[in-house]
Amino acid sequence: MSSAINPKPLQIRIAQASDQLPVQRMLELYQYDLSNIWDQDLNAQGEYGYALDRYWNHPECTAFVALVNGHYVGFALVDQQVKVGSHGYWMDQFFILKKYRRIGLGKSLAIQVFNTLKGRWEVGQMPDNHKAQLFWRRLIAEFATGFDEHTLTGGKWEGIVQCFNSDTVLTRAR
């Protein structure tokens, strides 16, 4: 970590209408980061594009933003379109800007999201996103009292999914 990056004060909150454009722009960076493993192309406007409106228009969807010193550093998008069970929360998209990775901000964002939306959770990663798989396995193992992992193939969504209950998530490391 560069000593120039001060992760304090970290602010994590449910996104407001004024956060939609910054989240949309961070989504473009996120999709670019994954462009070697997520088969997608730029549209005529030079964007990957993402249907973000539902996070502001549907009660079953929640967007979170993370800011450091008033600057956007990441987001979490949650819906209820689970892949393994019949109900619960699905971590649809999760992103921290590269400059702010590996200093605990992703962990802080995830734990706050899990503690805000209590209940059954599913967190999935694409099959070739090994860094994300490692991040989520470590985080969930550290902060939840057990989880189940599933490998989904041959369906609409394919990848690794960890399932757990956030009622057992702790607010700090053991």
N, C-alpha and C positions, 0 to 999 in steps of 0.2 A: 504494500500500500504506500502510496506517495504521502509524505507528511503534509503536502499542500491540501489534501482532501480532509476536511473536517466534517465528519458525519453528524455533527450536532449543530443546531437542533434538528432532529429528524421529526417531521410531521407526517402522520399517516391519517387520512380521513376518507370518508365516503365522498366520491367525486360530485361536484356541483356542475350545473350547466356551463359555467365558465371554464371548466376543465376539459370539455369535450374536444376542442381543437388541439390542445397540447397532448391529450391521450391519443388522438388520431395520428398526430405526427410521430409520437413515440412508437405507435403500432407499425408505422412504416419502417422505422429503424429495427424493430423487433423482427419483422418479416424479412428484412434484408439480412439480419444476423443468421436467420435460419434458411436462407435461400439455397444453401448447398444440400439441405435435407428435406425441405418443404417444396414440393413441385408446384411452383406458381410463377407467373410472368407479370411484368408490368402492363398496365392498361394503356390506353391512348393518351392519358394525361401523365404518364410516367409514374404511376403509383401502383402499389400492390392492391390497395383497396381493402376495406374491411367493413362489414355491416355493424357499425357501432351504435346506431340510434337506439337499439333495443335496450341498451344499458341505462338510458335516460327515460325510456317510454314504458317499460314493462316492470311491474313490481317483483317479478321473479328473477330479475337481473340486477346486479349491483357492481358498480365500478368503484375502485379505490385508487387513490393517488398517493404517492410518497414524494415529499419535498425535503430538501436540505437547504437551510438558509434561504428559504423562499423559492428555490429553484426545483423544477420537476426532475426527479431522478428515477421514477418508475411507476408502475401501475399493476393492479390485479383486476381481472374481469371475471366475475362469478355469475353463473346461471344455474339452473336446476335440470339441465339436460344430461343427467348421469348416464354412464355407459355400462356399468356393471349391475347395479341395483335398480330398484323401481322408484326410488326417491332420494333426495339429498341435494347437496351442493356439488357443483362441478367447477373446478378451477379452469376456466375456459382459456385464459391467457394470463401470463405472468412475466414481467419484464423489469429489469434494472439496467440502467445505462452502464456501459462498460467501465467508465471512469469510477463508478461507485460499487462495482462488484468486489466480492471477496473481503468486505469489511463489515459484514453482518447486517447490511440494510435489507437484503432479500429475506433473511431469516426474520428480522423484525417485522417486515411487511406481512409475510406469510402468517406469523403467529397472531398479529393483530387481526387479520382477516378471519382466521379460524376462531379467535375468541369473540369477534363481533357477530359472526354467523354460526351459532352453536348448532350442532347436529351431526348427521352423517355426511361425510365428505368423500369425494373421489378426486384424485389429482393424477392427471395422465401426462405422459411424455411420448413423443414420437419414437419409434424403434431405434433410429440412429442418433438420437439426441442423448448421448451417454453422459454428458456433463449435467444435464437437467435430471437425469435418472439418479445420478450420484447425489446431487443437491437434495432432491426430494426424499430419497431413502434416508439419508443422514438426518435431515431436519425432522421428518416424521418419527423416526426411531428415537430421536432425542427428546421430542416434545409430546408425543402421544403414548398412551399405554397400549402399545401393540397396533399392528396394522396388517391387513391382508394385501397381497400383491397379485395382480392378474395380468396375463398377456393376452391381448385381444388381437385376433387375426381374422381376415376374411369378411369383415363387416364394414359398415359405413365409416367407423373410426377404428384405426389400428394403432396399437402401442402398448405401453406398460401403464398400469393403473394401480395406485395405492389407495386403499379404502380404510377409513378409520372414523372414529367418532370424536368430534372436537370438544365434547363435554369433558374429555380426558386430557385435553391439551393444557400444558402448563404455561404460565406467563414468563417464566425464565428458565434458564438451563438448570438441570439437576446438579 
